[in-house]
Amino acid sequence: MRRKIPSTAALSAFETAARHQSFTKAADELAVTQSAICRQIASLEDFLGLRLFRRDRRGIALTEAGLAYSRKVTALLDEAERDTLELMAKRGHGGALELAVVPTFATKWLLPRLPGFVDEHPDITINLASRTRPFLFAETEFDAAIHPGVAPWPGTEGEWLMQETLIAVCSPHLIAPRKKLTTADWRRHTLLQQSTRPYAWREWFASRGMSVDGDMTGPRFELFSMLTEAAVHGMGIALIPRLIIEDELRRGLLVQIAAHEMPSGRSYYLIVPESKSHNPALLAFREWIAREAARHGETTGRRKTQTAASRDT
């Protein structure tokens, strides 16, 4: 069956005219006459059976239907252009992966390691976009996602990467690194809160056999990157996954003030829709990130052993 799709020329003329709200400016951008733009728009409106623009002596304006359609057409043309440029650049080799990632994990753990993947696979481009909540792959352009949770999503395959453990940290200017805190000490300090995990401090204290009044009180931050900066600047004590503050710990911007680490109950997974599980570029990335996660686990295990041997607070 022949597809019911308007001509690319008509869609391009419409998208440009909608963006400029002007047939004249659209004609200038596309290097055609204004009458050519008018003919393309008219043919598109005839094809659709509805008006996309209101016309009067003052100019043109998108109708409600035209505004909604222009957003969809713009997204489709942008995607077609991106795919075309990628194919031209790669000359048919390699490919690109669209990955959805939680932002702090991407910035603090993935990006510092990603040059290693690029060195191994220079023909594969990795594009990252921020997503903090689960989504339906069918409604997006994503090939995979990296997300913390308790299990993979329905209709997907999950590559377990690493467990998330929470540690208590603060600026070394706020509390001396070697000081052993009593329950009374914990009550006196500001506890920085992660807004999406309101019971984190209570669970952490309970895992140490402690109960601290005001464990849910304190400034709230949506992202761990915000929580980290607040702790670095001495605003209080934060409970943060170790894997995203390794650099701050190494540089002495943050210090761990209790050797205790609590598994959060969440693990990071590479989540792949079943329909794309055989994508060669995705298979290469999957193998690489599993190797990096295993290496991270070995390093973390050695560090935990060294920390436990050196102090127990």
C-alpha positions in Angstrom: 0.0 0.0 0.0 1.2 3.4 -0.9 2.0 5.5 2.3 -0.1 8.5 2.9 2.8 11.0 3.4 3.1 14.5 2.0 6.1 15.4 -0.1 9.3 16.3 1.6 9.3 19.6 -0.2 5.9 20.5 1.2 6.9 19.5 4.7 10.1 21.5 4.5 8.3 24.6 3.3 5.7 24.2 6.0 8.3 23.7 8.8 10.3 26.8 7.7 7.2 29.0 7.3 5.9 27.8 10.7 9.2 28.6 12.4 9.5 32.1 10.9 5.7 32.8 10.9 6.3 34.2 7.4 6.2 32.9 3.9 8.7 35.6 2.8 11.3 34.6 5.3 10.7 30.9 4.5 11.3 31.7 0.8 14.5 33.5 1.6 15.8 30.6 3.8 15.0 28.0 1.2 16.1 30.1 -1.8 12.8 29.9 -3.6 10.1 32.4 -4.5 7.4 33.3 -2.1 4.8 32.0 -4.6 6.6 28.6 -4.5 6.2 28.5 -0.7 2.5 29.4 -1.0 1.9 26.6 -3.5 3.7 24.1 -1.3 1.6 25.1 1.8 -1.6 25.1 -0.3 -0.9 21.6 -1.6 -0.1 20.4 1.9 -3.4 21.9 3.3 -5.3 20.3 0.4 -3.6 17.0 1.2 -4.5 17.2 4.9 -8.0 18.6 4.3 -7.5 21.4 6.8 -6.0 24.9 7.2 -2.5 25.1 8.8 -2.3 29.0 8.6 -4.7 31.8 9.1 -4.1 34.5 6.5 -5.1 38.2 6.7 -3.8 41.5 5.7 -1.4 41.6 8.7 0.3 38.3 7.7 0.0 34.7 8.7 -0.4 32.8 11.9 -0.5 29.1 12.7 -3.9 27.5 13.4 -4.1 25.3 16.5 -3.8 22.3 14.2 -0.9 23.9 12.4 0.9 24.5 15.6 0.6 20.9 16.8 1.5 19.6 13.4 4.6 21.9 13.1 6.1 20.5 16.3 5.8 16.9 15.0 7.1 17.8 11.6 10.1 19.6 13.0 11.0 16.6 15.2 10.7 14.3 12.2 12.8 16.5 9.9 15.5 17.0 12.6 15.7 13.2 13.1 16.0 12.6 9.3 18.7 15.3 9.1 20.6 13.8 12.0 20.5 10.3 10.5 21.5 11.6 7.1 24.5 13.5 8.5 25.6 10.5 10.6 25.4 8.2 7.6 27.4 10.6 5.5 30.0 11.0 8.2 30.4 7.2 8.9 30.0 6.2 5.2 27.8 3.3 6.3 30.2 2.0 8.9 29.7 1.9 12.7 26.6 3.6 14.0 25.2 5.8 16.8 23.6 4.8 20.1 21.1 7.0 21.8 21.4 6.4 25.6 19.1 7.6 28.3 21.0 8.1 31.6 20.4 9.5 35.1 22.3 12.8 35.0 24.7 12.5 38.0 25.7 8.9 37.1 26.4 10.0 33.6 28.5 13.0 34.7 30.4 11.4 37.5 30.8 7.7 36.5 30.2 7.2 32.9 31.7 10.2 31.1 35.2 9.9 32.8 35.3 6.3 31.4 33.7 6.9 28.0 36.9 7.9 26.2 38.0 4.3 26.7 35.0 3.1 24.7 35.7 5.7 22.0 39.3 4.5 21.7 38.1 0.9 21.2 35.2 1.7 18.9 35.9 5.0 17.0 33.2 4.2 14.5 30.4 4.2 17.1 29.0 7.5 18.4 27.4 7.7 21.9 24.7 10.3 22.4 23.6 10.9 26.0 20.3 12.4 27.2 19.0 12.8 30.7 16.1 10.7 32.0 15.4 10.3 35.7 12.4 8.1 35.5 11.4 4.9 33.6 9.8 5.3 30.2 8.5 3.3 27.3 11.2 2.8 24.6 8.5 2.6 21.9 7.7 6.3 22.5 11.3 7.5 22.3 14.4 7.3 20.1 16.5 5.6 22.7 18.4 2.4 22.1 19.1 1.7 25.8 19.0 3.3 29.2 21.2 3.2 32.3 19.0 3.4 35.4 19.1 2.6 39.1 16.3 0.4 40.2 15.4 -2.9 41.8 14.9 -4.8 38.5 14.8 -4.3 34.7 11.7 -2.9 33.1 9.0 -5.1 31.4 9.8 -6.0 27.8 13.6 -5.4 28.2 16.8 -7.1 29.0 18.8 -5.9 31.9 22.5 -6.1 32.3 23.3 -5.8 36.0 26.2 -3.3 36.4 26.7 -2.6 40.1 25.0 -2.2 43.5 24.5 1.2 44.9 25.8 1.8 48.5 25.3 5.0 50.5 27.9 6.7 52.6 27.9 9.7 54.9 30.1 12.5 53.8 30.8 16.2 54.4 33.4 18.8 53.9 36.6 18.3 55.9 36.2 21.8 57.2 32.9 20.9 58.8 34.0 17.8 60.7 37.5 16.4 61.3 37.9 13.2 59.2 38.9 11.1 62.2 36.3 12.3 64.6 34.0 9.6 66.0 30.4 11.0 66.1 28.1 10.2 68.9 24.3 10.2 68.5 24.2 13.6 70.1 26.8 14.8 67.5 24.5 13.6 64.7 21.6 15.6 66.2 23.6 18.8 66.2 24.6 18.7 62.5 22.5 19.5 59.5 21.5 16.5 57.5 21.2 17.2 53.8 18.2 15.4 52.3 17.6 13.9 48.8 14.1 14.8 47.9 13.3 11.6 46.0 14.6 9.4 48.9 13.0 11.0 52.0 13.7 8.0 54.3 17.3 7.5 53.4 18.8 8.9 56.6 16.3 7.0 58.8 17.2 3.7 57.0 20.9 4.4 57.2 20.8 5.1 61.0 18.6 2.1 61.5 21.2 -0.1 59.7 23.7 1.1 62.3 21.3 0.4 65.2 20.8 4.1 65.8 17.8 6.4 66.1 18.4 10.1 65.6 15.8 12.8 66.1 15.2 15.0 63.1 16.6 12.5 60.6 14.1 13.7 57.9 14.8 17.4 58.6 17.2 19.5 56.5 17.5 21.2 53.1 16.2 19.1 50.3 17.9 18.6 46.9 16.4 16.8 43.9 19.7 15.6 42.3 22.7 14.0 43.8 24.9 16.5 42.0 23.2 19.3 44.0 23.5 17.3 47.2 27.2 16.8 46.5 27.9 20.5 45.9 26.0 21.4 49.1 28.1 19.0 51.1 31.4 20.2 49.5 30.5 23.8 50.5 29.9 22.8 54.1 26.1 23.0 54.2 25.8 19.8 56.2 26.3 16.0 56.1 25.1 14.2 53.0 24.2 10.6 52.3 25.4 9.9 48.7 26.2 6.8 46.6 30.0 6.2 46.8 30.3 5.6 43.0 29.3 9.2 42.1 31.6 11.0 44.5 34.8 9.0 44.0 36.5 12.1 42.6 35.5 14.4 45.5 36.8 11.8 48.0 40.1 11.4 46.1 40.6 15.1 46.0 39.7 15.6 49.6 36.7 17.8 48.9 34.6 15.4 50.8 35.5 13.0 53.6 33.6 9.9 54.7 32.8 10.4 58.4 31.7 6.8 59.1 33.1 3.6 57.7 29.5 2.2 57.5 28.1 1.7 54.0 24.5 0.8 53.4 23.2 -0.9 50.3 20.4 1.3 49.1 18.4 -1.6 47.6 19.0 -0.2 44.1 21.4 -1.4 41.4 22.4 0.2 38.2 21.3 -1.7 35.1 21.9 -1.3 31.4 18.4 -1.7 30.1 17.9 -2.8 26.5 14.6 -3.2 24.7 14.3 -6.8 23.4 13.8 -5.5 19.9 17.3 -4.0 19.8 19.2 -6.6 21.7 21.1 -7.8 18.6 22.2 -4.3 17.5 26.0 -4.6 16.9 26.8 -1.2 18.2 24.7 -1.9 21.3 26.3 -5.3 21.8 29.8 -3.6 21.7 28.7 -1.0 24.3 27.1 -3.7 26.5 30.3 -5.7 26.6 32.4 -2.6 27.3 30.3 -1.2 30.2 30.0 -4.7 31.8 33.8 -4.9 31.8 34.1 -1.4 33.3 31.5 -2.1 36.0 33.4 -5.3 36.9 36.6 -3.4 37.2 34.9 -0.7 39.3 33.6 -3.5 41.6 37.1 -4.9 42.1 38.5 -1.5 42.9 35.6 -0.7 45.3 36.1 -4.1 47.1 39.8 -3.4 47.7 39.0 0.1 49.0 36.4 -1.2 51.4 38.9 -3.6 52.9 41.5 -0.9 53.3 39.0 1.4 54.9 37.7 -1.2 57.4 41.2 -2.0 58.4 42.2 1.6 59.0 39.3 2.8 61.1 35.9 1.8 62.4 33.6 4.6 63.5 
